[in-house]
Amino acid sequence: MTQQELSKARNPDLRASLVALRRAAEDARRIARQTNTAIVLVRDGKPVRIPAEQLREEQGNPSSTV
């Protein structure tokens, strides 16, 4: 579903799901920085490992996309 479709969904849980996923992703990044562990994302169908050091650098640069 697109973001626009989610915002028009009848089910309130479905409408809130995108916000919840973004919050969970930020929590995962925060925990990875605190515990000095990497996270793994999928980009273009391939797993990409992001080390904690890179997450820390990107934290200071909010325009970067992880």
OpenMM code with the backbone's topology and positions (N, CA, C; nanometers):
from openmm import Vec3, app, unit

residues = "MET THR GLN GLN GLU LEU SER LYS ALA ARG ASN PRO ASP LEU ARG ALA SER LEU VAL ALA LEU ARG ARG ALA ALA GLU ASP ALA ARG ARG ILE ALA ARG GLN THR ASN THR ALA ILE VAL LEU VAL ARG ASP GLY LYS PRO VAL ARG ILE PRO ALA GLU GLN LEU ARG GLU GLU GLN GLY ASN PRO SER SER THR VAL".split()
positions = [
    Vec3(0.0842, -0.1185, 0.0000),
    Vec3(0.0000, 0.0000, 0.0000),
    Vec3(0.0883, 0.1243, 0.0000),
    Vec3(0.0405, 0.2252, -0.0663),
    Vec3(0.1124, 0.3515, -0.0656),
    Vec3(0.0783, 0.4290, 0.0613),
    Vec3(0.1556, 0.5321, 0.0872),
    Vec3(0.1302, 0.6147, 0.2049),
    Vec3(-0.0078, 0.6791, 0.1960),
    Vec3(-0.0475, 0.7200, 0.0777),
    Vec3(-0.1788, 0.7809, 0.0599),
    Vec3(-0.2906, 0.6796, 0.0866),
    Vec3(-0.2720, 0.5574, 0.0390),
    Vec3(-0.3724, 0.4538, 0.0633),
    Vec3(-0.3829, 0.4219, 0.2117),
    Vec3(-0.2686, 0.4168, 0.2800),
    Vec3(-0.2699, 0.3907, 0.4244),
    Vec3(-0.3444, 0.5003, 0.4996),
    Vec3(-0.3252, 0.6246, 0.4575),
    Vec3(-0.3902, 0.7354, 0.5295),
    Vec3(-0.5415, 0.7331, 0.5126),
    Vec3(-0.5914, 0.6658, 0.4074),
    Vec3(-0.7349, 0.6594, 0.3829),
    Vec3(-0.7975, 0.5269, 0.4270),
    Vec3(-0.7178, 0.4395, 0.4855),
    Vec3(-0.7686, 0.3083, 0.5261),
    Vec3(-0.8761, 0.3230, 0.6333),
    Vec3(-0.9710, 0.2342, 0.6307),
    Vec3(-1.0793, 0.2364, 0.7310),
    Vec3(-1.0318, 0.1879, 0.8669),
    Vec3(-0.9431, 0.0911, 0.8669),
    Vec3(-0.8937, 0.0328, 0.9911),
    Vec3(-0.7933, 0.1279, 1.0574),
    Vec3(-0.8180, 0.1711, 1.1812),
    Vec3(-0.7273, 0.2652, 1.2467),
    Vec3(-0.5879, 0.2069, 1.2722),
    Vec3(-0.5798, 0.0756, 1.2941),
    Vec3(-0.4485, 0.0125, 1.3124),
    Vec3(-0.3665, 0.0197, 1.1845),
    Vec3(-0.4317, -0.0016, 1.0727),
    Vec3(-0.3639, 0.0063, 0.9442),
    Vec3(-0.3178, 0.1492, 0.9168),
    Vec3(-0.4005, 0.2475, 0.9489),
    Vec3(-0.3619, 0.3881, 0.9300),
    Vec3(-0.2390, 0.4230, 1.0120),
    Vec3(-0.2283, 0.3657, 1.1314),
    Vec3(-0.1168, 0.3971, 1.2204),
    Vec3(0.0069, 0.3124, 1.1935),
    Vec3(-0.0018, 0.2149, 1.1058),
    Vec3(0.1079, 0.1199, 1.0868),
    Vec3(0.2343, 0.1843, 1.0323),
    Vec3(0.2246, 0.2791, 0.9413),
    Vec3(0.3431, 0.3417, 0.8849),
    Vec3(0.4207, 0.4175, 0.9919),
    Vec3(0.3492, 0.4901, 1.0759),
    Vec3(0.4137, 0.5633, 1.1857),
    Vec3(0.4816, 0.4644, 1.2805),
    Vec3(0.4150, 0.3540, 1.3089),
    Vec3(0.4710, 0.2533, 1.3995),
    Vec3(0.5976, 0.1909, 1.3395),
    Vec3(0.5964, 0.1630, 1.2098),
    Vec3(0.7149, 0.1061, 1.1444),
    Vec3(0.8323, 0.2034, 1.1465),
    Vec3(0.8037, 0.3297, 1.1235),
    Vec3(0.9120, 0.4301, 1.1286),
    Vec3(0.9687, 0.4437, 1.2695),
    Vec3(0.8796, 0.4393, 1.3683),
    Vec3(0.9246, 0.4470, 1.5075),
    Vec3(1.0099, 0.3254, 1.5433),
    Vec3(0.9697, 0.2072, 1.4980),
    Vec3(1.0457, 0.0850, 1.5248),
    Vec3(1.1824, 0.0898, 1.4567),
    Vec3(1.1879, 0.1444, 1.3365),
    Vec3(1.3161, 0.1556, 1.2659),
    Vec3(1.4103, 0.2495, 1.3408),
    Vec3(1.3588, 0.3612, 1.3903),
    Vec3(1.4425, 0.4534, 1.4665),
    Vec3(1.4866, 0.3901, 1.5982),
    Vec3(1.3998, 0.3161, 1.6636),
    Vec3(1.4384, 0.2449, 1.7858),
    Vec3(1.5502, 0.1445, 1.7575),
    Vec3(1.5409, 0.0742, 1.6451),
    Vec3(1.6449, -0.0229, 1.6082),
    Vec3(1.7781, 0.0476, 1.5860),
    Vec3(1.7748, 0.1630, 1.5209),
    Vec3(1.8991, 0.2391, 1.4996),
    Vec3(1.9576, 0.2866, 1.6325),
    Vec3(1.8710, 0.3355, 1.7206),
    Vec3(1.9175, 0.3844, 1.8512),
    Vec3(1.9820, 0.2719, 1.9313),
    Vec3(1.9176, 0.1576, 1.9352),
    Vec3(1.9717, 0.0430, 2.0098),
    Vec3(2.1036, -0.0035, 1.9474),
    Vec3(2.1105, -0.0045, 1.8154),
    Vec3(2.2350, -0.0452, 1.7484),
    Vec3(2.3492, 0.0494, 1.7837),
    Vec3(2.3219, 0.1795, 1.7881),
    Vec3(2.4265, 0.2752, 1.8274),
    Vec3(2.4691, 0.2521, 1.9716),
    Vec3(2.3734, 0.2286, 2.0608),
    Vec3(2.4038, 0.2095, 2.2028),
    Vec3(2.4827, 0.0819, 2.2278),
    Vec3(2.4537, -0.0230, 2.1524),
    Vec3(2.5166, -0.1533, 2.1763),
    Vec3(2.6314, -0.1819, 2.0803),
    Vec3(2.6619, -0.0832, 1.9958),
    Vec3(2.7713, -0.0955, 1.9002),
    Vec3(2.7539, -0.2174, 1.8091),
    Vec3(2.6334, -0.2357, 1.7607),
    Vec3(2.6043, -0.3451, 1.6681),
    Vec3(2.5511, -0.2879, 1.5371),
    Vec3(2.5619, -0.3661, 1.4329),
    Vec3(2.5151, -0.3241, 1.3015),
    Vec3(2.3671, -0.3564, 1.2856),
    Vec3(2.3049, -0.2909, 1.1888),
    Vec3(2.1707, -0.3284, 1.1473),
    Vec3(2.1799, -0.3738, 1.0017),
    Vec3(2.0823, -0.4491, 0.9580),
    Vec3(2.0786, -0.4948, 0.8193),
    Vec3(1.9498, -0.4447, 0.7565),
    Vec3(1.9653, -0.3751, 0.6450),
    Vec3(1.8516, -0.3233, 0.5690),
    Vec3(1.8470, -0.3952, 0.4351),
    Vec3(1.7347, -0.3881, 0.3694),
    Vec3(1.7236, -0.4416, 0.2344),
    Vec3(1.7097, -0.3239, 0.1396),
    Vec3(1.8062, -0.3135, 0.0482),
    Vec3(1.8041, -0.2092, -0.0546),
    Vec3(1.8135, -0.2759, -0.1902),
    Vec3(1.7209, -0.2434, -0.2764),
    Vec3(1.7169, -0.3034, -0.4105),
    Vec3(1.7169, -0.4553, -0.4034),
    Vec3(1.6495, -0.5098, -0.3024),
    Vec3(1.6370, -0.6542, -0.2888),
    Vec3(1.7594, -0.7235, -0.2327),
    Vec3(1.8596, -0.6465, -0.1904),
    Vec3(1.9828, -0.7062, -0.1379),
    Vec3(2.0058, -0.6600, 0.0058),
    Vec3(2.0522, -0.7500, 0.0932),
    Vec3(2.0813, -0.7094, 0.2310),
    Vec3(2.2052, -0.6194, 0.2359),
    Vec3(2.1948, -0.5127, 0.3143),
    Vec3(2.3044, -0.4175, 0.3307),
    Vec3(2.3304, -0.4019, 0.4795),
    Vec3(2.4544, -0.4266, 0.5220),
    Vec3(2.4929, -0.4146, 0.6630),
    Vec3(2.5377, -0.2713, 0.6890),
    Vec3(2.4778, -0.2076, 0.7912),
    Vec3(2.5125, -0.0716, 0.8319),
    Vec3(2.5753, -0.0785, 0.9709),
    Vec3(2.7069, -0.0549, 0.9813),
    Vec3(2.7727, -0.0622, 1.1128),
    Vec3(2.7286, 0.0524, 1.2049),
    Vec3(2.7445, 0.0310, 1.3333),
    Vec3(2.7037, 0.1311, 1.4325),
    Vec3(2.7754, 0.2635, 1.4107),
    Vec3(2.9003, 0.2602, 1.3707),
    Vec3(2.9755, 0.3838, 1.3479),
    Vec3(2.9100, 0.4675, 1.2375),
    Vec3(2.8671, 0.4036, 1.1323),
    Vec3(2.7984, 0.4749, 1.0245),
    Vec3(2.6649, 0.5309, 1.0740),
    Vec3(2.5952, 0.4563, 1.1570),
    Vec3(2.4697, 0.5053, 1.2144),
    Vec3(2.4942, 0.6307, 1.2986),
    Vec3(2.6053, 0.6305, 1.3730),
    Vec3(2.6381, 0.7473, 1.4549),
    Vec3(2.6664, 0.8688, 1.3668),
    Vec3(2.7405, 0.8465, 1.2571),
    Vec3(2.7705, 0.9563, 1.1647),
    Vec3(2.6423, 1.0096, 1.1017),
    Vec3(2.5532, 0.9206, 1.0630),
    Vec3(2.4288, 0.9612, 0.9994),
    Vec3(2.3341, 1.0296, 1.0979),
    Vec3(2.3490, 0.9974, 1.2253),
    Vec3(2.2645, 1.0613, 1.3274),
    Vec3(2.2899, 1.2113, 1.3295),
    Vec3(2.4128, 1.2509, 1.3081),
    Vec3(2.4464, 1.3933, 1.3052),
    Vec3(2.4090, 1.4619, 1.1763),
    Vec3(2.3703, 1.3816, 1.0749),
    Vec3(2.3321, 1.4346, 0.9443),
    Vec3(2.1925, 1.3851, 0.9108),
    Vec3(2.0883, 1.4551, 0.9581),
    Vec3(1.9503, 1.4054, 0.9415),
    Vec3(1.9046, 1.3943, 0.7966),
    Vec3(1.9753, 1.4542, 0.7012),
    Vec3(1.9313, 1.4457, 0.5618),
    Vec3(1.9688, 1.3134, 0.4972),
    Vec3(2.0557, 1.2341, 0.5610),
    Vec3(2.0921, 1.1046, 0.5039),
    Vec3(1.9775, 1.0065, 0.5214),
    Vec3(1.9673, 0.9145, 0.4276),
    Vec3(1.8587, 0.8160, 0.4323),
    Vec3(1.9148, 0.6784, 0.4577),
    Vec3(1.8664, 0.6156, 0.5603),
    Vec3(1.9078, 0.4788, 0.5931),
    Vec3(1.7874, 0.3912, 0.5851),
] * unit.nanometer
topology = app.Topology()
chain = topology.addChain("A")
for resn in residues:
    res = topology.addResidue(resn, chain)
    for name in ("N", "CA", "C"):
        topology.addAtom(name, app.Element.getBySymbol(name[0]), res)
